Amino acid sequence: MLDLKLIRENPDLIRQKLKARNMSTGTVDSIVQFDVKRREFIGEVEKLKSLRNSVSQEIAKMKKEGSNADEKIADMKKVSDDIKALDDKLAEAENEIDVILRDIPNLADDSVPSGKTSDDNVQFRIWGEKASGDFKYLDHVELGKKLDILDFGVGAKISGSGFPFYKGKGAMLERALINFMLDTHKGNGYTEVFMPFLVNRASMEAAEKVPKFEEDMYRTDPDDLFAIPTAEVPIVNIHRDEIMDAGSFPVKYCGYTACFRREAGSYGKDTKGFLRVHQFNKVELINFCLPEESYVQMEVMLNHACGILEALNIHYRVVNVCTGDMGFAASKQYDIEVWSPAENKWLEASSVSNCTDFQSRRAMIRFKRDKKTEYVHILNGSGLATSRLYVSLIESNQTPEGKIIIPKVLQKYTGFEIIG
């Protein structure tokens, strides 16, 4: 969430930043109005409490002297009732502010390109070359069926559409990708963690996933637990309500999880095979760092994610995501897209985001410096999600006969060099 003081002192800047993100600016006016009431209530409560304290001392003195203090005691009963009424109004105003704050996204950094949709994203890096065989490339669904390594029909029978099912060497390839990515990121200085796939509401709120995006989440009753949409959620919550050691930064974690998303807003989008699924595998990268280092650390994290694709010899590009297309918690976001020769288009395989102190304010993750408590900056990145990477990998490495050549870096994990 944003800093209330920042909104109070810079309302015009916040309005400008929200317009850039295609958001209504009315929320700023509402917060300012409730904040004025809030501070008025605080002032009135403090005056009454000060009065109560001073009169309580008088009452104690009168009782000690044997004087009748009934009138003053009655007056203080009314003051106490007034304080309670004002405290209730204060709590109501603070709750209204909190509700509105939950609907306001992070502010875009000045280096983020202005735009409304993904069409306005700016490509700034491209690596490798498109697969250029002189034959018709089978798409990943066709390859999966031909080689008996993927069966989306079985996944649909077991769970429903959007739940993939891997078989034989297809399952081994998926596991190999995950292990290769984890080993690589451990070598880049990340501490590997393995965490729960179900988290409580407090964890989802700390990561700014609910209530804003609750309709996209899988939730269990009566426990009020959520299937994680990304490992970002449990990893961010490792240090929830903590004051971290400033000398330990950057603190970096990597972890594999299955990820679950209802994709409630995906109607009309391409849902073939892996292109849009409700369950997928991902290796997540999280970095807790000092505020002044977060944008440098973002570039480092981007290079770590891209390094996976270069090791696999996957053709990819990086785009600087525009203000209107950026994630809710991000101040800046890079999307990494891989090339699908069969679909003849780019597929998003990773996002790397600097969330600055947006999540740490809600999660109360802080550190001390010069006797002052500050909020940690948090970055997250897919390192990477396997589903669309899997699409690009098997399509780009297919032979004219419809076999798949396994990249050399994966062969020690798969134990085989070819599928077919």
C-alpha positions in Angstrom: 0.0 0.0 0.0 1.0 3.6 -0.4 2.2 5.9 2.4 -0.7 7.9 3.7 1.6 10.8 4.4 2.8 10.8 0.8 -0.8 11.1 -0.4 -1.6 13.8 2.1 1.4 16.0 1.2 1.5 15.3 -2.6 -2.1 14.8 -3.7 -1.5 16.3 -7.2 1.5 14.0 -7.8 -0.6 11.0 -6.8 -3.4 12.0 -9.2 -0.9 12.4 -12.0 0.6 9.0 -11.3 -2.9 7.3 -11.1 -3.9 8.9 -14.5 -0.8 7.4 -16.0 -2.0 4.0 -14.8 -5.5 4.5 -16.2 -6.9 4.7 -12.7 -9.6 7.0 -11.3 -8.2 9.9 -9.2 -11.4 10.1 -7.1 -9.8 7.8 -4.6 -7.2 10.5 -3.7 -10.0 13.0 -2.9 -11.7 10.4 -0.7 -8.6 9.6 1.2 -7.8 13.3 1.7 -11.3 13.9 3.1 -11.2 11.0 5.4 -7.7 11.9 6.5 -8.9 15.4 7.5 -11.7 13.9 9.6 -9.2 11.4 11.1 -6.8 14.1 12.2 -9.7 16.2 13.6 -10.9 13.2 15.7 -7.4 12.5 16.9 -7.1 16.2 18.0 -10.4 16.1 19.8 -9.6 12.8 21.5 -6.2 14.0 22.7 -7.8 17.2 24.2 -10.4 15.1 26.0 -7.9 12.6 27.3 -5.7 15.4 28.5 -8.7 17.0 30.3 -9.6 13.6 31.8 -6.1 13.1 33.1 -5.9 16.5 34.8 -9.3 16.3 36.3 -8.6 12.7 37.5 -5.7 14.2 39.4 -8.0 16.8 40.9 -10.5 14.1 41.9 -7.8 12.1 43.6 -6.7 15.2 45.5 -10.2 16.1 46.6 -10.9 12.5 47.8 -7.6 12.7 49.8 -8.8 15.9 51.4 -12.2 14.5 52.1 -14.0 16.8 49.7 -17.1 15.7 47.6 -16.0 14.9 44.0 -19.3 13.5 42.7 -19.9 16.3 40.3 -16.5 16.1 38.7 -16.7 12.3 38.6 -20.1 12.6 36.7 -18.5 15.1 34.3 -15.6 12.7 33.6 -18.1 9.9 32.9 -19.5 12.0 30.2 -16.0 12.8 28.9 -15.1 9.1 28.8 -18.3 8.5 26.8 -17.3 11.2 24.4 -13.8 9.7 24.1 -15.3 6.3 23.2 -17.6 7.9 20.6 -14.7 9.7 19.0 -12.6 6.6 19.1 -15.3 4.8 17.2 -15.5 7.5 14.6 -11.7 7.5 14.4 -11.6 3.7 13.8 -14.3 4.1 11.1 -12.4 6.8 9.3 -9.2 4.8 9.5 -11.0 1.7 8.2 -12.4 3.8 5.2 -8.9 5.0 4.4 -7.5 1.4 4.6 -10.2 0.1 2.2 -9.5 2.9 -0.3 -5.7 2.3 0.0 -6.2 -1.3 -0.9 -7.5 -0.3 -4.3 -4.7 2.1 -5.2 -1.7 0.6 -7.1 1.9 1.3 -6.6 3.2 4.5 -8.3 5.1 4.0 -11.6 8.8 5.0 -11.6 9.7 7.8 -14.0 11.6 5.3 -16.2 8.4 3.4 -17.0 7.0 4.2 -20.5 3.6 5.8 -20.7 0.9 3.8 -22.3 -2.5 2.1 -21.8 -2.1 -1.5 -23.1 0.5 -4.1 -23.9 0.8 -2.6 -27.3 2.5 0.4 -25.7 5.2 -1.8 -24.0 8.7 -1.0 -25.2 11.1 -3.7 -26.3 14.7 -2.9 -25.2 16.4 -6.3 -25.4 16.3 -9.2 -27.8 18.5 -12.3 -27.7 19.1 -15.3 -30.0 17.3 -16.1 -33.3 14.0 -17.7 -34.3 14.0 -21.3 -35.1 14.3 -21.5 -38.9 13.7 -25.0 -40.1 12.3 -25.5 -43.6 9.4 -27.6 -42.3 6.0 -26.9 -40.7 6.5 -26.6 -36.9 4.0 -28.6 -34.9 2.6 -26.7 -31.9 3.2 -28.0 -28.4 -0.3 -29.7 -28.2 0.4 -31.6 -31.4 3.9 -32.5 -30.3 2.6 -33.6 -26.9 0.1 -35.9 -28.4 2.4 -37.3 -31.1 5.2 -38.1 -28.6 2.8 -39.1 -25.8 4.3 -36.6 -23.3 1.4 -34.3 -22.7 -2.3 -35.1 -22.3 -4.6 -32.1 -21.8 -7.6 -34.4 -22.2 -6.7 -36.4 -19.1 -6.0 -33.3 -17.2 -9.5 -32.0 -18.1 -11.0 -35.3 -17.0 -9.3 -35.3 -13.7 -9.7 -31.6 -12.8 -11.2 -29.6 -15.6 -9.9 -27.5 -18.5 -6.6 -25.6 -17.8 -5.0 -28.4 -15.8 -2.1 -30.0 -17.7 -1.1 -33.6 -17.4 2.5 -34.6 -18.2 3.5 -38.2 -19.1 6.8 -40.1 -19.3 9.6 -38.1 -20.7 7.4 -35.1 -20.8 7.1 -35.2 -17.0 10.8 -35.8 -16.7 11.6 -32.8 -18.9 9.4 -30.6 -16.6 11.2 -31.8 -13.5 14.5 -31.3 -15.2 13.6 -27.7 -16.0 12.7 -27.0 -12.4 15.9 -28.6 -11.0 18.1 -26.8 -13.5 16.6 -23.5 -12.6 16.8 -24.0 -8.9 20.5 -25.1 -9.1 21.3 -22.2 -11.3 19.7 -19.6 -9.0 21.3 -21.2 -6.0 24.6 -20.6 -7.8 23.6 -16.9 -8.2 23.3 -16.5 -4.4 19.6 -17.3 -3.7 18.7 -19.4 -0.7 16.4 -22.2 -1.8 13.2 -22.6 0.1 10.3 -25.1 -0.2 7.0 -23.8 1.2 3.3 -24.5 1.7 1.0 -24.3 -1.3 -1.9 -23.1 0.9 -1.6 -19.8 2.8 -3.9 -17.9 5.1 -5.6 -14.6 4.4 -3.1 -12.5 6.3 -0.4 -13.8 4.0 -2.4 -13.0 0.9 -3.2 -9.5 2.2 0.5 -8.8 3.0 1.4 -9.7 -0.6 -1.4 -7.4 -1.8 -3.2 -10.3 -3.6 -6.5 -9.9 -1.7 -9.0 -8.4 -1.5 -8.2 -6.7 -4.8 -7.8 -10.0 -6.8 -9.7 -12.4 -4.7 -12.0 -13.5 -7.6 -8.9 -14.9 -9.4 -7.9 -17.0 -6.5 -8.8 -20.6 -5.4 -10.0 -20.5 -1.8 -10.9 -23.3 0.6 -13.8 -23.3 3.1 -14.1 -23.4 6.0 -10.4 -22.7 6.6 -10.2 -19.5 4.6 -7.0 -20.7 3.0 -5.9 -19.8 -0.5 -4.0 -21.9 -3.1 -1.0 -19.7 -3.9 -1.1 -17.8 -7.2 2.7 -17.6 -7.0 5.5 -18.5 -4.6 5.9 -14.7 -4.2 3.1 -14.9 -1.5 4.7 -17.4 1.0 8.3 -16.1 0.4 7.3 -12.4 1.0 5.7 -13.5 4.2 8.9 -15.1 5.6 9.8 -11.8 7.1 6.3 -10.4 7.8 6.1 -8.3 11.0 9.9 -8.4 11.3 12.7 -5.8 11.6 15.4 -7.2 9.4 19.1 -6.8 9.9 20.2 -3.9 7.6 23.7 -5.5 7.3 22.2 -8.7 5.7 20.9 -7.1 2.5 20.2 -8.2 -0.1 18.4 -11.2 1.2 17.5 -13.5 -1.8 15.3 -16.5 -2.0 14.4 -18.9 -4.8 11.7 -21.5 -4.6 9.7 -23.9 -6.7 5.9 -24.2 -6.3 2.9 -25.2 -8.3 0.8 -22.0 -8.8 -3.0 -21.8 -9.0 -5.1 -19.1 -10.7 -8.7 -19.1 -11.6 -8.1 -16.6 -14.4 -11.6 -15.2 -14.0 -11.0 -12.5 -16.5 -9.6 -14.7 -19.3 -12.8 -15.1 -21.3 -12.1 -14.8 -25.0 -8.3 -15.2 -24.6 -6.3 -18.0 -26.2 -6.6 -20.9 -23.8 -5.0 -23.7 -26.0 -2.8 -26.1 -24.1 -0.3 -24.2 -21.9 -1.1 -20.8 -23.3 -3.5 -20.1 -20.3 -3.8 -22.6 -17.5 -5.2 -22.7 -14.0 -2.2 -24.7 -12.6 1.4 -24.3 -13.6 4.9 -24.7 -12.2 7.3 -21.8 -11.5 10.6 -21.1 -9.8 10.2 -17.7 -8.1 13.0 -15.2 -7.2 12.5 -12.8 -4.3 14.9 -10.1 -3.2 14.7 -8.0 0.0 17.0 -5.0 -0.2 17.8 -1.5 0.8 15.6 1.2 -0.8 18.5 2.9 -2.7 19.6 -0.5 -4.2 16.3 -1.8 -5.5 16.6 -0.6 -9.1 20.1 -2.0 -9.4 19.0 -5.3 -7.9 16.2 -5.3 -10.4 18.6 -5.4 -13.3 20.6 -8.2 -11.5 17.4 -10.2 -11.1 16.5 -9.7 -14.8 19.9 -10.9 -15.9 19.5 -14.0 -13.7 16.1 -14.9 -15.3 17.4 -14.2 -18.8 20.5 -16.3 -18.1 18.3 -19.4 -17.8 16.9 -18.8 -21.3 20.4 -18.2 -22.8 21.7 -21.4 -21.3 18.7 -23.2 -22.9 19.4 -21.3 -26.2 15.8 -19.9 -26.2 15.1 -16.9 -28.4 13.6 -14.2 -26.1 13.0 -10.5 -25.8 12.5 -8.2 -22.8 10.0 -5.4 -22.8 9.7 -2.5 -20.4 6.0 -2.7 -19.4 4.1 0.6 -19.8 2.2 2.3 -17.0 -1.2 1.0 -18.1 -0.1 -2.7 -18.3 2.0 -2.9 -15.2 1.1 -5.2 -12.3 -0.7 -3.7 -9.3 2.2 -3.8 -6.8 4.9 -2.9 -9.3 6.7 0.4 -9.6 8.5 -0.9 -12.6 8.1 -4.2 -14.5 10.0 -6.1 -17.1 8.3 -8.9 -19.1 10.4 -11.6 -20.6 8.8 -13.2 -23.7 9.9 -16.4 -25.5 9.3 -17.1 -29.1 6.8 -19.8 -30.2 7.6 -20.9 -33.8 4.4 -22.8 -34.2 2.2 -19.9 -32.8 4.5 -17.4 -34.6 4.3 -15.0 -31.7 5.9 -14.0 -28.4 4.7 -15.7 -25.2 5.2 -14.1 -21.7 7.3 -16.5 -19.6 8.4 -14.2 -16.8 7.9 -10.8 -15.1 10.5 -9.1 -13.0 9.1 -6.4 -10.8 10.3 -3.8 -8.3 7.6 -3.4 -5.7 9.6 -0.8 -3.7 8.0 -0.5 -0.2 4.4 -1.2 -1.5 4.2 -4.7 0.0 6.5 -4.2 2.9 4.2 -1.5 4.3 1.3 -3.9 4.4 3.5 -6.8 5.6 5.4 -4.6 8.1 8.8 -5.6 6.9 11.3 -3.1 8.1 14.9 -2.4 9.1 16.7 0.1 11.3 19.3 2.6 10.1 20.7 5.5 12.1 18.1 4.7 14.8 15.4 5.2 12.2 13.0 2.5 11.1 12.5 2.2 7.4 10.6 -0.1 5.0 12.4 -2.8 3.1 12.2 -2.8 -0.7 10.9 -6.1 -2.2 11.5 -7.4 -5.8 10.0 -10.5 -7.4 10.7 -12.3 -10.6 9.8 -15.5 -12.3 12.9 -17.5 -12.8 10.9 -18.9 -14.7 7.4 -20.2 -15.1 7.7 -23.5 -17.0 4.5 -23.6 -19.0 5.2 -21.2 -21.8 8.9 -21.8 -21.6 8.0 -25.5 -22.2 6.1 -24.5 -25.3 9.0 -22.5 -26.7 11.5 -25.2 -25.7 9.8 -28.2 -27.4 8.7 -26.3 -30.4 12.0 -24.7 -31.1 14.0 -27.9 -30.6 11.8 -30.2 -32.7 13.2 -32.0 -35.8 11.5 -32.4 -39.2 10.5 -35.8 -38.0 8.7 -34.4 -35.0 11.3 -35.4 -32.4 12.6 -33.1 -29.7 16.3 -32.5 -29.0 17.0 -31.8 -25.3 19.3 -28.8 -24.6 22.7 -29.9 -23.4 22.3 -28.2 -20.0 19.2 -30.3 -19.3 20.6 -33.7 -20.3 22.2 -34.4 -17.0 18.8 -33.9 -15.4 16.7 -35.8 -17.9 19.1 -38.7 -18.5 18.2 -38.6 -22.2 19.1 -36.5 -25.2 16.0 -36.8 -27.4 12.3 -37.4 -27.1 10.9 -39.4 -30.0 
